[in-house]
Amino acid sequence: MSRTNTPLHWRYTFLLLELVALLWANRIAFGSWLPTADAQGLWFYAALFGLLLGQRLDTPFFTTPKDAVLYAVPALIAVLQVQDATWLPSPADGIGVKWLLLEWIALTIVVSSLAIWFQASSRETASRISLIGTHLSGALGNPKTFFSVILVLLLVAFPPGATQGLLAIAVAWALTVPFSILDYLYRLGRRLRAAILIGPQHVEAEVASFQVPGLVVFRANSEHTFPRGAIVAYRTPTSEVRLASVLGDAGRDSGALTRAIDLGAAKSQQSAESGTIDVMRATNAPAALISNEQKGQAENFQKRCVGVIAPDSQIGRLLIDVTTDLELSAGGLVRARCGSKDAYYQLTNGLTKEDIIQQKNTFGFVSALATSVGHWDDDKSAFHPILWVPAPNAPVLTVETAQRERIDTEQVGTFPGTNFGVGFKNVHHLITHNTAILGILGVGKSMLALELIERALKEGCKVIALDLTDQYEDELEGLFDSEHNNRVVAAITASGGKGPVSLNVEEGGARATFAQEVKNQLEAFMDSDEDLLILNPSAFEVWRQDSRPYNNTASMSSLTSCEITQIISEAALCIAQKRGRTDKARLWLVYEEAHSLVPEWNAAVGEGDRSACNGTARAILQGRKYGLGCLLITQRTASVTKTILNQCNTVFAMRSFDDTSKEFLSNYIGKDYAALLPALPERHAVFFGRASNCENPVHIALNDRTDFIEGFRE
């Protein structure tokens, strides 16, 4: 270990001791404790200001051009003060020594000045001159070299009166310039103490690189391995002993590379003898080097650390270098420290990458993409937005998995494998600002719709479900009066049929009578104690007149489900408008199999369906300020009218395969989550919108229907 590796407080202590040694040498050589003010005292001042102050305090690591000038100028002034007549043994010898000193000092000043003048130049020639000047000034103006030359020349010009004095000065110089007995004793003491406290230290690797901040890459020179989570001690270039927790392999160059997270300074600053940067296994001596906090950190990293934050991460999107074989999956929740809080992110994708290590050797690894979820607020049981990005190389940890003993009825689902739930900021926004449930057949759309209907009923909102599947009556049994529902359906059905023929084509058929009866029944429903009404548009047979009458007959055509849906929707809007404006949800229209009830224009069977779909859309667009909204459930996103779908401010996106669905939903939930849709498990959804208590899209595992009923209806 060189003196440059000695801590500052020890270097200052050694300075004081070496000052005493110089005074003692001066006493022996010249008979005085204090140096004289003439030329004979220059050797002392050269050693004091150059060797001790310079080497110990000012430039213990290297000498810059400006430092060389600072040493040379005082020396030049001192030499110029020496009178030629005083030189011994003859004036000629004195003049020769003086000029040698002046030439050495002048050369140092010139090369240092060239280095300083040309260091900022962009020209190649000037840069080379500056580089050469820097090297020469570092060699000529180094405290050891510079003042050793001055010391030798001065002793030649001013020899002590006795050999004993010359020997004393030579010993003092030898113990402070080429070899420091104090530094040697300091190193020996550290080695002995380390042997007593922590026993043998086995150097197993060297530091290959520092990935600032927080990461260290070790290179093993043999077949030693570092198990994940192991704590190793290593030395920095300033000889500080620090600890690191091993993350995993980082490839190979001239040896096996291992990446580790820095844990901070070792509990006891002991190190090995070698002056190189090396690595020592420290797990066999936790009491000597490792604090309890560092040990806990290492154990946590071993169990939970996924990897570290990679370059190009953003506020809302992290790129993670995965360093573990822990079981990961899309939708998993991870956390990283952002300022003073934990920031939570959701894994959305995994990428394989490759780095070139050395001479075309490559190292393959996995990167994970994670989208921001937020900072968790225990008081409000909700996430708040993340407004900044975690530090580079910060460790990323998995979130503890847990099994819920009982469903939280305020939550619509949880992050997969965790107890972190996602609920609604306001159920009324779910209704008035429209909601869509999108996904293929059999992934749980209807079960989610039934849950949302129950939540709406609990908030005092009335629901009219247009159900082509006849599933809702069985699933929602007990939440509505089936006999009352049957009477309403019977009354509406009775108003249908073919109806009379009229000279006015628009008045012919049963459409007008049917529409009036629908309006009357919905008006009565809104005034009754009933909260849920279930209708099947395809079950009503209603005819309209298509042509002018001839011999009291005219052609008739039956209304499609789209046209009956228009009649019900327009009646609902009319009833809501009569009750005035409101910010609260008043009536919710549920369109089950929405691709059949409100199809896109290119999916409609005929012109009548296109016109009916436009009428339904107008009713929904006008309904929000009167407390009217809709819930769309469909397995064919491309076939549903975008006029209504674009007004759905809350979306549950479930498993989908078609490109149209992914392209449309990427505008809502982002490309990362849209890419997840084909692989979503059953009863999983990407949830986003005004009603969500999360500010960003999130992938959630939905509530189990049976568990929800047990907890919610209780």
BADOMI-883943 format. One record per atom (N, C-alpha, C): x negated, y negated, z. Coordinates in steps of 0.1 Angstrom, whole numbers, plus 5000, padded with zeros to 4 digits. Example, Ala and Ser with C-alpha at 12.3 -4.5 7.8 and 13.67 -1.06 7.14 Angstrom:
2
486850575078 487750455078 486850335078 487250225071 486350115071 487150005079 
//
This chain:
714
499250125000 500050005000 499149885000 499449784991 498649664991 499149565001 498449455003 498849355012 500149285007 500449294994 501649234989 502849304994 502749424999 503849505004 504049475019 503249395025 503349375039 504349265041 505349275051 506349175053 505749045057 506448935054 505948795056 505448775071 506248815080 505948785094 504548855098 504348975092 503049045095 501948975087 502248925075 501148855068 500748725075 501748655081 501448535089 500548565101 500948675108 500148725119 498648755115 498548825104 497248855100 496448735096 497148635090 496448505087 495848445099 496548445110 495948385123 494748465128 494848595127 493748675132 492448655123 492748645109 491648635100 491048495101 491848395105 491248255108 490248265119 490648335130 489648355141 488348425136 488448525127 487348585122 486448495114 487048405106 486248305099 485548205108 486248165118 485548075128 484348145135 484548265138 483448345144 482248355135 482548385122 481448395112 480748265111 481448155111 480848025109 479947995121 480348035133 479548015146 478248085144 478348215139 477048295138 476148235128 476748185116 475948145105 475348005107 476147915113 475647775113 475647715127 475947795138 475847755151 476947665156 478047665149 479147575153 480447655150 481447645160 482747705158 483547635147 483447505146 484147435136 483247405124 483747425112 482947395100 482547245099 481347225093 480947085092 481647025080 481546895080 482246815069 481446805057 480146855057 479346845045 479546975036 478646985027 478747095017 478647235023 477947245035 477847375041 479147425047 480147335048 481447385053 482347425042 481947405029 482847435018 483247585018 482347675022 482647815021 483847845030 483847785042 484947805051 486247755046 486247635040 487547575035 487947655022 486947705015 487347795003 488047915008 487547985018 488248105023 489548075029 489647965037 490847935045 491947895035 491747805026 492847755018 493147845006 492147915001 492348004990 492648144994 491748205001 491948345004 493148365013 493148295024 494148315034 495448255031 495548115030 496748055027 497348095014 496448095004 496948134991 497448274990 496548364993 496848514992 497848565002 497848505014 498748555024 500148495023 500248365020 501548295021 502048255008 501148184999 501748124988 501948214976 500948284972 501048374960 500648514963 501448584972 501048724975 501248824964 502048794954 502348884943 501548864931 501548744926 500848704913 500548554913 499648514905 499248374904 499748324891 500548214891 501048154879 500148044875 500247984863 499347874858 499447754867 500647724872 500747604881 500047634894 500047754899 499347784912 497847774910 497347824898 495947814895 495447664895 496347574889 495947434889 495947384904 496847424912 496947374926 495647424934 495147534930 493847584937 492647504931 492647484918 491447424911 491247284914 492347204915 492147054917 491547024930 491947074942 491347044954 489847094954 489647214948 488247264948 487347164939 487847114928 487147014920 486746894928 487746844936 487446724944 486346754954 486446864961 485446904971 484046914965 483946984954 482646994948 482046864944 482846774938 482346644934 481846564946 482346594958 481846514970 480446554974 479946664969 478646714973 477546624966 476546574974 475546494968 474346584963 473846544952 472746634946 471546644955 471246544962 469946544970 470046644982 471146684985 471246784997 471146924993 471046954980 471047094976 469647154979 469647274984 468447354987 468447484979 467347544976 466047514981 465347394974 465947354962 465347244954 466447174948 466347044944 467346974938 467847034925 466847094917 467247164905 468247274907 467947354917 468847464920 470247414924 470247314932 471547254936 472347204925 471647134915 472347084904 472947194895 472147304894 472647414886 473847484892 473847504905 474947564911 476247474910 475947354912 477147254912 477747254898 476947264887 477547254874 478247394871 477747504876 478447624874 479847624880 479847564892 481247554899 482147464891 481647354886 482447254879 482947324866 482047394859 482547464847 483547564849 483447644860 484447744863 485747674866 485747574874 486947504878 487647434865 486747374857 487347314845 487947414836 487347524834 487847634825 489247674831 489347694844 490647734850 491647634847 491347504849 492347394846 492747394832 491847414822 492147404808 493047514804 492747644807 493647754803 494947744810 495047694822 496347684829 497147574823 496547464819 497247354812 497747404799 497047484791 497547534778 498747624780 498647704791 499847794793 501047714797 500847604804 502047524808 502547444796 501747384788 502147304777 502847374767 502447504764 503047574752 504047684756 504447694769 505247794774 506747784768 507147654766 508547634761 508647624746 507547644739 507547624725 508147754718 508847734707 509447844700 508547894688 507447824686 506447864676 505647984680 505448074671 504748204675 503348174679 502648084672 501248054676 501147994690 502047894692 502047834705 502347934716 503348024714 503648124724 502548214727 501748254717 500548334719 499548264727 499248134724 498348054732 498748044747 500048024749 500548024762 500448154770 500648264762 500448394769 499048424772 498148384763 496648404766 496248324778 496748194778 496448104789 496948154802 498148214802 498748274814 497848384820 497448474811 496648584816 495248534821 494648444814 493348394819 493448314832 494448234833 494648154845 494948244857 495648354854 495948444865 494648514870 493748544860 492448604864 491448504870 491248394864 490248294868 490748224881 492048194882 492548114893 493148194904 493148324903 493548414914 492748374927 493448364938 492748324950 491548414953 491648544951 490548634954 489348604945 489648594932 488548574922 487948424923 488848334923 488448194923 487548154935 488048184947 487348144958 486148234962 486148354957 485048444958 483848384951 484148334939 483048274931 482548154938 483448064943 482947944950 482147984962 482548084969 481848134981 480448174978 480348264968 478948314964 478048204960 478548114952 477748004947 477347904958 478247884967 477947794978 476847854988 477047984990 476048054998 474648054992 474648064978 473348054972 472747914974 473547814973 473047674974 472847634989 473547694998 473447665012 473247785021 472147855020 472047985027 471947955042 472548035051 472348015065 470948025069 470647975081 469247975086 468748105089 469548215091 469048345095 469848445087 469248565086 469948675079 471148715086 471148705099 472348735108 473548655103 473348525101 474448445096 475048485083 474048515074 474548555060 475348685061 474848775069 475548905071 476948875077 477048785087 478348755093 479348705083 478948615074 479848555064 480248665054 479248755050 479548855040 480548955046 480448985059 481449085065 482749015066 482848885069 484148815070 484748815056 483948795046 484548785032 485048925028 484249035031 484649165028 485949215034 486149175047 487249215054 488549135051 488449025043 489548945040 489848945025 488848975016 489148965002 489349104995 488249184994 488549314987 489149424996 488949405009 489449515018 489949445031 491249465034 491749405047 491949515057 491149505067 491249605078 492549595085 493149475086 494449465092 495549525084 495549515071 496549585063 496449735064 495149785064 494949925066 495549975079 495249905090 495749945103 497249945103 497849845096 499349835096 499949955088 499349995077 499850105070 499650235078 498550245084 498350365092 499350375104 499650265110 500650265121 501950305116 502350265104 503650295098 503750445095 502650505090 502650645087 502750735099 502050685110 502050765122 503450755128 504050645128 505350625134 506350705126 506250705113 507250785105 507050935107 505850975109 505551125112 506151165125 506151065135 506751105148 508251095148 508850995141 510250975142 511051065132 510551075120 511351145110 510651265104 509451295108 508751415103 508351405089 508051515082 507551515069 508551445059 508051365050 508851305040 508451365026 509351435020 509051495007 509451404996 508451354989 508751274977 509251364966 510451334961 511051424951 511251364937 511151234937 511451164924 510851024925 511050944914 510650804914 511850724909 511850594911 512850514907 512650484892 513650524883 513450504869 513950364865 515050314871 515550184868 516550134879 516750004879 517749944888 518849894879 520049934881 521149874873 521949784883 521449654883 521949554892 523349514887 524249494897 524049524911 524549664915 523849724925 524449834932 524049974928 523349994916 523050124912 521550144910 521150264913 519750304911 519650434903 518750444894 518550564886 517250624890 517250754895 516050824899 515650924888 514350944887 513751034877 513051144885 513551264885 512851374892 511751424883 510551444890 509351484883 509251634883 510151704889 510051854890 511451904888 511652024894 513052084893 513952054904 513551954912 514351914924 515751864918 516751894926 518151844922 518651764934 519551674931 520151594941 521651624941 522151694950 523651724950 524451604952 525651604946 526551484947 526851454962 526751324965 526951284979 525751284988 524651344983 523451344991 522951204993 522351185005 521751055008 520251055006 519750974998 518250964995 517750824999 516550825004 515850705007 514850664996 514750544992 513850494982 513250364986 512150334979 511450204982 511650114970 511849984973 511949884963 510549834960 510349744950 509049694947 508449614958 509349564967 508849484979 508649574991 508649704989 508449804999 509549815010 510749765007 511849785016 512449925013 512649995024 513250125023 514750115024 515450165013 516850155012 517450295010 518750305012 519450435010 520450424999 520650544993 521550554982 522350684982 523550684978 524350804977 524450854963 524150984961 524051034947 525451044941 525550994928 526751014921 526751134912 525651154905 525551264896 524451244885 524451334876 523351334865 523651214856 522551164850 522551054840 521751084828 521551214825 520751254813 519351294817 518451294806 517051324808 516251234799 515051194803 514051134794 512751214796 511851164804 510651244807 510951334819 512051324825 512551404837 514051394838 514551464848 516051464850 516351334857 517351264851 517851134857 519051154865 519051084877 520151094886 520650954890 521950924890 522450794893 523050794907 522750684915 523150674929 523650534932 524550524942 525050394946 524250354958 523850224958 523050174969 523950154981 523450204993 524150195005 523550085015 522450025010 521849915019 520549965025 520049875033 518749905039 518850015049 517750095050 517650205059 517650155074 518150235082 518250205096 516850175102 515850255098 514550235103 513650215091 512850105090 512050075078 510750155078 510850285076 509650365075 509550405060 508350425055 508150475041 506950565040 506750615029 505550705026 504350625023 503250685022 501950615021 501750555007 502150624996 501850584983 502350444980 501650374971 502050234967 503050244956 503450354950 504350364939 505750364945 506750344937 508150344941 508650494941 508950544952 509350684952 510650714959 511150834959 512350874965 512150984974 512850974986 512651084996 514051125000 514251255001 515451315007 515651275021 516751205025 516851155038 517851225047 518651315041 519751385048 519251465060 517951495060 517451575072 517151495084 517351365083 516951275094 517951165096 519251195098 520251085098 520050995110 519551035121 519450945132 518350845130 517350875122 516150785120 516450685109 517150725099 517250635087 518750585084 519650665088 521050645083 521950605094 522650495092 523650445101 524950525100 525750525110 527050595109 527950545097 527850405095 528650345084 528150405071 526850405069 526350455056 526650605054 526650685065 526950825064 528450835060 529350755066 530750765062 530950715048 530250615043 530350575029 529950685020 528850755023 528450865014 529450975014 529951015025 530951115026 532251085018 532650955019 533750905011 533550904996 532350864992 531950874978 531951014973 531551114981 531451244977 532851304974 533851264983 535151314981 536051234971 535851104971 536751024963 536250944951 534850934950 534350854939 534550914925 535250844917 535450884903 534250844894 533750724897 532650674889 532450524892 531850454883 531550304886 532150224874 532350094877 532950004867 531849974857 532249994844 531349984833 531449844827 530549804818 530649684811 531849674802 532249544799 533449524791 534749544798 534749554811 535949564819 536549424819 537949414820 538649294821 539549284833 540149164835 541049154847 542149254847 542749284836 543849374836 543549514831 542249534828 541949664822 540449704826 540249814832 538949864836 538449964827 537149964824 536450074818 535550134828 535750264831 535050334842 534150444836 532850444840 531950554837 532150664847 532750774842 533150884851 531850964855 531650984867 530451054872 530751174880 531951224879 532351334888 533151434880 533251554885 534051654879 535351674887 535751574895 537051574902 538151584892 539251654896 540351664887 541051534885 540951484873 541651354869 542751384859 543651284859 544751294849 545351164846 545851144834 546551014831 547650994841 547750874846 548750834856 548250834870 547050894872 546450894885 546050754889 546150734902 545850594908 544450594913 543650484910 542350464915 542250324921 541250304929 541050174935 539650134935 539450004934 538049944935 538149814943 537049774949 537049654957 536949534948 537849444950 537849314943 537949204953 536849144956 536749044966 536949104980 537849064987 538149125001 539249225001 539849254989 540949344989 540649464980 541449564982 541449684973 542349654961 541849674949 542649654937 542949794931 544249814928 544649944924 544849944908 544450054902 544550064888 545050204885 545650214873 546250344869 545550394856 545050524857 544350584846 545250604834 544850554822 545750564811 545050644799 543750654800 543150734788 541750774792 541150864785 539850914787 539150914774 537850874774 537050864761 535750934763 535351014754 533951074754 533050974747 531850954754 530850864748 529450934749 528450864742 527150914742 526150804742 525150824750 524050724751 522750784746 521950704740 520550754736 519650724747 519050824753 518150814764 516750784760 516150864753 514750854749 514450934737 513750874727 513350944715 514551034709 515650964707 516851034701 517451134710 516951154722 517751244731 519051164735 520051244736 521351174740 521951234752 522851164758 523451204770 524951174769 525751284769 527251264767 527951244781 528851164781 529651134793 531051094790 531851084800 533251044799 533550904805 534250824797 534650694803 536250704804 536750634814 538150634816 538650494815 539850474809 540450344809 541550344820 541550234827 542550214838 543150074836 544450074838 545249944837 545649894851 545549764853 545749714866 547249734871 547349764883 548649774890 548849664900 547849634908 547949524917 547349544931 547349444939 547049464953 548249504961 548049604970 549249654977 549549564989 550849534991 551249455002 552149555011 551549585023 552249675032 553549615037 553549485040 554749425045 555949435035 555649405023 556749405013 556849535005 555949625008 555849755000 555949734985 555049644981 555049614966 553649574963 553349574950 552049534944 552149384940 551049314943 550849174938 549849174926 549949084917 548949094905 547549074909 546649134902 545149124903 544749004895 544048904901 543748784893 542248774890 541448884893 540048874889 539649024886 538349034883 537849164879 536849214890 536749334894 535749384904 534349364898 533349374907 531949354903 531549464895 530549444885 529949554877 529349664887 529449784882 528949894890 529549924903 530649854906 531349884919 531950024918 531950104929 532450234929 533950234928 534450334920 535950344918 536350474925 537350464934 537750584942 539150624939 539350754940 540750804938 541550764950 542850764949 543750734959 544250864965 544350874978 544650994985 546051044981 546151174978 547451234974 548151274987 549451274986 550251304997 551651354993 552251445000 553551494997 554551425006 555551374999 556651305007 557551395014 557751375027 558651465034 560151425031 560351295028 561751255026 561651135015 562651135006 562651034996 562950895002 562250794997 562550655000 563550604990 564750584995 565850544986 565650414979 564750334984 564450204978 563550224965 563050344963 562050364952 562750444941 562450404929 562950484918 561950594914 560750584920 559750684917 558450644924 557450734922 556150704929 555050724918 553850664921 552650694913 552350844915 552150914904 551951054905 550851094915 551351184925 550451234935 550151144947 550951034948 550650944959 552050914966 551850844977 553050784984 553350644980 552650584971 552850454966 554050454957 555150384962 556350394954 556650264946 557450274936 557950164928 559450154928 559850034931 561350014932 561749894924 562849844928 563449734921 563349594928 562849494921 562849364927 564249314930 565149344920 566549304922 567349394913 568249464919 569049564911 570049484901 570449364905 571249284896 570549244883 569249234884 568449204871 568449334862 568549444868 568649574861 569849574852 570949514857 572249514850 572349394841 572249274846 572549154838 571549134827 570349174829 569249154818 569049284810 569949384811 570049494802 568849584804 569149714803 568049824806 568149924795 567049984792 567050094782 566250214788 566750334785 566050454789 565850534776 564550544772 564150604759 563350724761 563650824753 562850954754 563451064746 562751174744 563251284736 564251364745 564851464739 565851544746 565151624757 565851634769 565451724779 564351674788 564051544789 562951494798 563551424810 564851414812 565451364824 566051224822 566451184810 567051054808 568351044815 569251134813 570551124819 570551134834 569551214840 569451214855 569051074860 568151014853 567750874857 568950774855 569650794844 570850704842 571850724853 572050844858 573050864868 572550804881 571250804884 570650744896 570850594895 570650534884 570750384882 572250344884 573150434879 574550404880 574950404895 574450494903 574750494917 574250374924 573050334920 572450204926 573350084923 573850084910 574649964906 575949964914 576550084916 577750094924 577550054939 576450084944 576150044958 576049894959 575549824948 575449674948 576849614946 577949684944 579249624942 579549594928 578749644919 578949624905 579849734899 580849704891 581649804885 580949854872 581149984869 580550054858 581550114849 581350094836 582150164826 581150244818 581250384819 580250464812 580950524800 580350494788 580750554775 579950674773 580550784776 579750914776 580251004765 579451034755 579851124745 579551274749 578851294760 578451424764 579351494774 580251414780 581251464790 580451524802 579251474805 578451514816 578651434828 578951314827 579051224838 580151254848 581251304843 582351334852 581951444863 581151544858 580651644867 579551594877 578651524871 577451474879 577851374889 578851294886 579251184895 580451214903 580751334904 581951374911 581851334926 582951274930 582951224944 582751074944 582251014934 582050874933 583150794926 584150864921 585250804915 586450894916 587650824914 588850904915 589150954901 589051084900 589151154887 590651144882 591551144891 592951134887 593251004881 592750894888 592950764882 592250744869 591050804868 590350804855 591150874844 591750984847 592551054837 593750974833 594450904842 595550824839 595150714829 594050644832 593550544823 593250594809 592650714809 592350774796 593550804788 594550864796 595850904790 596550774784 596550664791 597250544787 596650494774 595250494774 594550444762 594750534750 594750664753 594950764742 596350744736 597350724745 598750714740 598950594731 598050484732 598250364724 597550384710 596950504708 596250524695 597150594685 596650684677 597350744667 597250664654 598250694645 598250624632 598850484632 599950474639 600550344640 601350304628 602050194628 602950154616 602150104605 602850104593 602350044581 602749904580 601849814577 602249674577 601849604563 602649504559 602249434547 600949364549 600649324561 599349264564 598449374568 597449404559 596549514561 595949514575 595549394580 594849384592 595749424604 597049414602 597949444613 598449594613 598149664602 598549794600 597749894608 598350004612 597650104620 597750074635 597050154643 597150144657 595950064664 595050004655 593949944661 594249824671 595149744667 595549624675 596149674688 597049764687 597749814699 596749884708 595849964702 594750024710 593849924717 593449824710 592549724716 593249654727 594549624726 595249554737 595449644749 595649774747 595749864758 594449874765 593349884758 592049894764 591849764772 592149654767 591949534775 592849534788 594049584786 594949584798 594349684809 593949794804 593449894814 592149844821 591249784813 590049734819 590349614828 591349534825 591649424834 592149484847 593049594846 593549654858 592349724866 591449784859 590249844866 589449744873 589249624868 588449524875 589149474887 590549474887 591249424899 591549534909 591149664906 591449774914 590349804924 590549894933 589449934942 588450034936 588750074924 587850174917 586650104912 585450174912 584250114908 583650174895 584150294892 583550364881 584650414872 584450394859 585350444848 584550514838 584950634834 584250714824 585150734812 584650694800 585350704788 584550774778 585150854769 584450914758 585050854745 584350764738 584850704726 585250804715 584550914715 584851014704 586151084707 586751074719 587951154723 589251074719 589050944715 590250864711 590450874696 591650904693 592050904678 592850774675 592250694668 592850564664 592650544649 593850504643 593750484628 593950334625 593450294614 593650164609 594050174594 594850074590 595350064576 594250014567 594050084556 592950044547 593449974534 594749984531 595249934518 596649874520 596949794510 598349744510 599349854509 600549834515 601549944515 602149964501 602550084498 603250124486 604350224490 605650184488 606750274492 606650304507 606250204515 606150214530 605050314534 604150334525 602950414529 601650344525 600650374532 599350314529 598250414534 597050394528 595950484532 595450444546 595150544554 594650514568 593250584570 592450524579 591250594582 591050574597 590450674603 590250674618 589050594622 589150534633 588050454639 586950544644 585750504641 584550584645 584250554660 583350624665 582850594679 582250454680 581550414670 580950284670 582050174671 583150194663 584250094663 584950094676 585150204682 585850214695 584950144706 583650174705 582650114714 582749954713 582949904700 583049764699 584249714706 585349784705 586649734711 586449734726 585849834732 585649834746 584749724751 583649704743 582649604747 583249464746 583949434736 584549304734 585649274745 586349384748 587349374759 586649344772 585549414775 584749384787 584249244788 583749194777 583349054777 584448954779 585548984773 586748894775 587148884790 587149004796 587549014810 586548944819 585248954816 584248894824 584248744822 584548694810 584648554808 585748484816 586848564817 587948504825 587548484839 586648554844 586248544858 585148444860 584748374850 583748264851 582348314852 581448214852 579948244852 579548294866 578448374866 577948424878 576448464876 575648464887 574348514886 574248664891 575348714896 575448844901 575948944891 575649064892 576149164882 577549194886 578349194875 579849214877 580349344870 579849374858 580249484851 579149534842 578949674843 577849734835 578349834826 578049814813 578449914802 577350004800 577650134801 576550244799 576850304786 575850304777 575950364764 575150494764 575750604767 575050734766 575050774752 573950834747 573750864733 573950734724 573150634728 573350504722 573150504707 572350594702 572150594687 573350624680 574350684686 575650714680 576650604683 576550524693 577450424697 577050284691 575750254691 575250124686 574050154676 574350214665 573150254656 572550134649 571350154645 570650054637 571350054623 571249934616 571949924603 571650034593 570450084593 570150184583 570450324588 570950334600 571450464605 572950474606 573550364603 575050364604 575650434592 576750504594 577350584584 577950504573 578650394577 579350314567 579350164571 579950084563 579949934565 580749904578 581749994581 582549974593 581649984606 580750084606 579850104617 578949984619 578449934607 577549824608 578249694614 579449674609 580149554614 580549574629 580849704633 581249724647 579949714656 578849754651 577649744659 577249604661 577449514651 577149374653 578149314663 579349354663 580349304673 579949344687 579549464689 579049514702 577849434707 576949404697 575749334700 576049184705 577049124698 577448994702 577948984716 578749084719 579349094733 578249104743 577249184741 576149204750 575349074752 575049014740 574248894740 574848784748 576248774748 576948664755 577248704769 577048834773 577648874786 576748844798 575448814797 574648794809 575148684818 575548574813 575948464822 577248484828 577948594824 579248624831 579148754839 577848804841 577648914849 577849054842 577849044829 578049164821 576649214815 576349334816 575149394810 575349534805 574249594799 574449724794 573249814798 573449944797 572350044799 572450134787 571250134779 571150214767 570350344771 570950454767 570250584768 570150644755 569050674750 568950734736 567650814735 567650914726 566550994723 565950954710 566550864703 566050814690 565950664689 564850614694 564650474694 564850404681 564350474670 564450414657 565850394652 566750474658 568150474653 569050384661 568550314671 569350224679 569150084674 570250004674 570149864669 569149784677 568249724670 567149644677 567749514682 568949474678 569549354683 569849364698 570349484702 570549504716 569249544723 568549644717 567349694723 566349584727 566249484718 565249374721 565749294732 566949304736 567449224748 567449304761 566949424760 566749504772 565449464779 565649394790 564449334797 563749434806 564449544809 563849654817 563849784809 562749854808 562549974800 562050084808 562650204806 562050324811 561650404799 560350414796 559950494784 559450624788 560150734783 559850864786 559150934774 558951064775 558151134764 558751104751 557951064741 558351034727 557251074718 557551114706 556551164697 556551074684 557651014680 557650944668 556950814668 556350774657 555550654656 556350534658 557650534654 558550414655 558650384670 558950484678 559150464693 557850404699 556650464695 555450414701 555150274697 555350244684 555050114679 555950004685 557250044686 558149944693 557849924707 557550034714 557350024729 555949964732 555049964723 553749904725 553849754728 554949694722 555149554724 555649524739 556249624745 556749614759 555749654769 555149774767 554349834777 552849834774 552449784762 551049784758 550649914751 549549904743 549150014735 548650134744 547950094755 547450204764 548550294769 549650234774 550750314779 551550384768 551650314756 552350374745 551650494740 550350494741 549550614737 549750734746 550250704758 550550814768 551850884765 552750824758 554150874757 554251024753 553451064743 553651204738 553251304749 552351264759 551951364769 552551344782 553551264783 554251244796 554951374801 554751414813 555551534818 557051494819 557851604821 559251574824 559451494837 560451414837 560751334849 559651234852 558851194842 557951094843 558250984833 557950854836 558350744827 557350634829 557250554819 556550424820 557550324823 557450254834 558550164839 557950014838 558749934832 558349794831 559549704829 559449584834 560549484832 560849394843 561849314841 562249214851 562749274864 563349384863 563849454875 562849514884 561649544878 560649624885 559949534896 559549594907 558749514917 557249514914 556849574903 555449564898 555449474886 554449394886 554349294875 553849354862 553249464863 552649534851 553349664848 553249714836 553849844833 553149954842 553850054846 553350154855 553950294851 553050394852 553550534849 553950594863 555150634864 555650684876 556250824875 556250894886 557051024886 558450994892 559451014885 560850974889 561251064901 562251014908 562851084919 563551214914 563451314922 564151444920 565651414922 566451454913 567951424914 568551474927 568251604931 568751654943 568351584956 567051554956 566551474968 567151334968 567351274957 567951144957 569351144962 570151244957 571551244962 571551264977 570751354982 570751384997 570351255005 569351185000 568951065007 569750945005 570250924992 570950794989 572350804993 573050914991 574450914995 574750925009 573650955017 573750975031 574250835037 
//
